[in-house]
């Protein structure tokens, strides 16, 4: 998804809010000028997540502060969802279509996003999980997804956030049961970025015992093809199907032309406008049928 005016203005607002507590007005002005310079010099392949990585580096250099540490939050939400998993798995396996229900729950898990949402609440997460009426997957896309899976030999699963990745593990377990000949590779972030899932989180929830797991070699909160490792790029270009979780992966991949099914919640005004969606409404769509930004 190419950089656009809405994302640019949002990035500037966020950076100003991030430095508001500092007292040195001159230094703040310098910092914001550098933010604008980085944005003005961005190439055609830049997107909001790739710019954010550059901004984080600039922030550390100017303000001499370490990156935010989300390790405690990651452990907390991984454990929270792990504790829920036996009950959820029992509920999902008793449904008419366990795979579809597992995908719906995994999409709900995309709520656990401390980068996109100003306030992530356990109570909200639990209310979304326990809601009797959950948004189903779009029937046409789900039917196409199953048809393609029946013919596919390889699937790449792009994860997003901690906690959410625990629900992804159940999806992968059910995919393996339903399509036993399907080769599945799970891709996590290459280095810790906000509360995004990395290798340690995949190991924590046992994903490494279900499928091959690799880091993407990048510190960007998404799957920015110019920035990921050669191994990840080759894996994606050779995959029959890619299942991509979260807004960050959509922002970095949309427009690439690969056979990607996106699964996420709409967590910002741009996405809500683009997809005519309510806040936290779920999406399940294919790269070829996503349309353009309004």
C-alpha positions in Angstrom: 0.0 0.0 0.0 1.7 3.2 -1.2 2.3 6.1 1.1 -0.6 8.4 1.1 -1.6 11.8 2.5 -3.6 10.4 5.3 -0.8 8.1 6.6 1.7 10.9 6.2 -0.4 13.3 8.4 -1.0 10.6 10.9 2.7 9.8 11.2 3.5 13.5 11.8 0.8 13.7 14.5 2.1 10.6 16.2 5.7 11.9 16.2 4.7 15.2 17.7 2.8 13.5 20.4 5.7 11.2 21.1 8.1 14.1 21.9 5.6 16.5 23.5 6.9 15.7 27.0 10.4 16.9 26.3 11.2 20.5 27.3 13.8 21.5 24.7 11.7 23.3 22.1 14.6 23.9 19.7 15.5 20.2 19.7 11.8 19.3 19.1 11.7 21.6 16.1 14.8 20.0 14.8 13.4 16.5 15.3 10.1 17.3 13.5 12.1 18.9 10.6 14.1 15.7 10.3 10.8 13.7 10.3 9.5 15.8 7.5 12.8 15.4 5.6 12.7 11.6 5.9 9.1 11.7 4.6 9.9 14.0 1.7 12.9 11.9 0.7 11.0 8.6 0.9 11.2 6.5 -2.3 8.2 5.0 -4.2 8.5 1.7 -2.3 8.0 3.5 1.1 4.9 2.9 3.2 3.8 3.9 6.7 5.5 0.9 8.5 8.8 1.3 6.6 8.9 5.1 7.5 8.1 4.2 11.1 11.3 2.1 11.3 13.3 5.1 10.1 11.5 7.3 12.6 12.4 5.0 15.5 16.0 5.1 14.5 16.0 8.9 14.4 14.2 9.1 17.7 16.9 7.0 19.4 19.7 9.1 17.8 18.2 12.5 18.8 16.7 11.7 22.2 19.2 9.0 23.3 16.5 6.8 24.6 16.2 3.0 24.2 13.4 1.5 22.1 10.2 0.8 24.0 10.3 -2.6 25.7 7.2 -4.6 25.1 8.6 -7.9 26.4 6.4 -7.9 29.6 3.3 -7.0 27.5 4.1 -9.7 25.0 4.5 -12.4 27.8 1.2 -11.2 29.4 -0.9 -11.5 26.3 0.7 -14.7 25.1 -0.1 -16.3 28.4 -3.6 -14.8 28.6 -4.5 -16.3 25.2 -2.7 -19.6 26.0 -4.9 -19.9 29.1 -8.0 -19.4 26.9 -6.9 -21.8 24.2 -8.2 -25.2 25.5 -11.7 -23.8 26.0 -11.6 -22.0 22.6 -10.3 -25.1 20.8 -13.0 -27.2 22.3 -15.6 -24.6 21.2 -14.1 -24.3 17.7 -13.9 -28.1 17.1 -17.5 -28.5 18.0 -18.6 -26.0 15.3 -19.8 -26.9 11.8 -16.6 -25.6 10.2 -13.7 -25.5 12.7 -11.3 -24.0 10.2 -13.5 -21.0 9.5 -14.2 -20.5 13.2 -10.5 -20.7 14.0 -9.8 -18.0 11.3 -12.5 -15.8 12.8 -11.0 -16.1 16.3 -7.5 -15.5 14.9 -8.9 -12.3 13.3 -10.3 -11.2 16.6 -6.8 -11.7 18.1 -5.6 -8.9 15.7 -7.1 -6.5 18.2 -4.0 -7.0 20.4 -2.1 -4.2 18.5 -0.4 -1.6 20.7 1.0 0.3 17.6 -2.4 0.9 15.9 -4.7 1.3 18.9 -4.3 4.0 21.6 -5.6 1.7 24.4 -5.6 -2.1 24.2 -7.9 -3.6 26.8 -8.1 -7.1 28.1 -11.8 -6.6 28.8 -12.4 -5.5 25.2 -10.5 -8.5 23.9 -12.4 -10.9 26.1 -15.7 -9.4 25.0 -14.8 -9.8 21.4 -13.9 -13.4 22.0 -17.0 -14.2 24.0 -19.5 -12.4 21.8 -22.2 -14.7 20.7 -22.6 -13.1 17.2 -19.2 -12.9 15.5 -18.6 -11.6 12.0 -18.3 -14.5 9.6 -15.6 -14.6 6.9 -16.7 -13.2 3.5 -18.3 -16.3 1.9 -17.0 -15.9 -1.6 -13.4 -15.3 -0.5 -13.5 -18.2 2.0 -14.9 -20.5 -0.7 -12.1 -19.5 -3.0 -9.5 -19.9 -0.2 -10.6 -23.5 0.3 -10.6 -24.3 -3.4 -7.1 -23.0 -3.7 -5.9 -24.8 -0.6 -7.2 -28.1 -2.1 -4.9 -27.6 -5.1 -1.9 -25.9 -3.3 1.3 -27.5 -2.2 2.7 -24.6 -0.1 1.3 -21.9 2.2 3.1 -19.1 3.9 1.5 -17.7 7.1 2.5 -14.2 8.0 1.9 -13.5 11.7 1.4 -10.1 13.3 1.0 -9.6 17.1 1.8 -11.4 20.3 -1.2 -13.1 21.9 -2.7 -13.2 18.4 -0.1 -15.7 17.4 -1.4 -18.2 19.9 -4.7 -18.2 18.0 -2.8 -18.5 14.7 -1.3 -21.7 16.0 -4.8 -23.2 16.2 -5.5 -22.2 12.6 -2.3 -23.9 11.5 -3.1 -27.0 13.4 -6.5 -27.2 11.7 -5.0 -26.4 8.3 -2.6 -29.3 8.7 -5.4 -31.7 9.7 -7.6 -30.6 6.8 -4.9 -30.4 4.2 -2.2 -32.9 5.3 -0.1 -32.6 2.2 0.2 -28.8 2.5 3.6 -27.5 3.3 3.3 -24.6 5.8 5.9 -22.0 6.7 5.3 -19.4 9.4 7.0 -16.0 9.2 7.5 -13.8 12.2 9.3 -10.4 12.6 13.1 -10.6 12.3 13.6 -8.4 15.4 11.3 -7.2 18.2 9.1 -4.4 16.9 6.4 -3.0 19.3 4.3 -6.0 20.4 4.7 -7.9 17.1 5.5 -11.6 17.3 9.1 -12.8 16.9 10.7 -16.3 17.1 10.5 -16.5 20.8 6.7 -16.0 20.8 6.3 -18.7 18.1 8.3 -21.1 20.3 6.2 -20.1 23.4 3.0 -21.2 21.8 4.4 -24.3 20.2 4.2 -23.1 16.6 7.7 -24.4 15.9 6.4 -27.9 16.6 3.6 -27.5 14.0 5.4 -25.9 11.1 8.7 -24.4 10.0 9.1 -20.9 11.5 11.5 -18.2 10.3 12.1 -14.5 11.1 11.7 -12.2 8.1 15.1 -10.5 8.7 13.5 -7.0 9.1 12.7 -4.5 11.9 9.7 -3.1 10.1 6.2 -3.8 11.5 5.0 -5.6 8.4 6.4 -7.5 5.5 8.2 -4.8 3.4 9.6 -6.8 0.5 12.6 -4.5 -0.2 13.6 -4.9 3.5 13.1 -8.6 4.3 15.7 -11.3 3.8 16.4 -13.0 0.5 15.0 -16.2 2.1 11.7 -14.5 2.9 11.3 -12.9 -0.5 12.0 -16.2 -2.2 9.6 -18.0 0.1 6.8 -15.5 -0.7 7.3 -15.4 -4.4 7.3 -19.2 -4.6 4.2 -19.8 -2.3 1.0 -21.0 -3.8 -1.0 -19.1 -1.1 0.0 -16.5 1.5 -2.2 -15.9 4.5 -1.4 -12.5 5.9 -2.5 -11.3 9.4 -2.9 -7.7 10.4 -2.9 -4.1 9.1 0.9 -3.8 9.0 1.3 -6.7 6.6 -1.5 -5.3 4.4 0.1 -1.9 4.4 3.5 -3.3 3.4 2.2 -5.9 0.8 -0.9 -4.5 -0.8 -0.2 -3.9 -4.5 2.6 -6.5 -4.7 0.5 -8.9 -6.9 1.2 -12.1 -4.9 -1.6 -14.5 -4.1 -2.3 -13.1 -0.6 -5.4 -13.6 1.6 -5.5 -10.8 4.2 -7.1 -11.3 7.6 -7.3 -8.3 9.9 -9.4 -5.9 11.9 -9.9 -2.3 10.6 -8.2 -0.2 13.3 -7.8 3.2 11.7 -10.0 5.8 9.9 -8.3 5.2 6.5 -9.0 1.5 6.6 -12.6 2.1 7.7 -13.1 4.5 4.9 -11.4 2.3 2.3 -13.5 -0.7 3.2 -16.6 1.1 4.3 -16.2 -0.6 7.7 -16.9 0.1 11.3 -14.1 0.3 13.9 -12.7 -3.2 14.5 -14.7 -4.7 11.7 -13.1 -7.8 10.3 -11.7 -8.2 6.8 -10.9 -11.3 4.8 -10.0 -10.5 1.2 -7.6 -11.4 -1.6 -4.9 -9.2 -3.0 -6.4 -9.3 -6.4 -9.7 -8.0 -5.2 -8.7 -5.3 -2.7 -9.4 -2.2 -4.8 -7.6 1.1 -4.5 -7.5 3.7 -1.8 -10.4 6.1 -2.1 
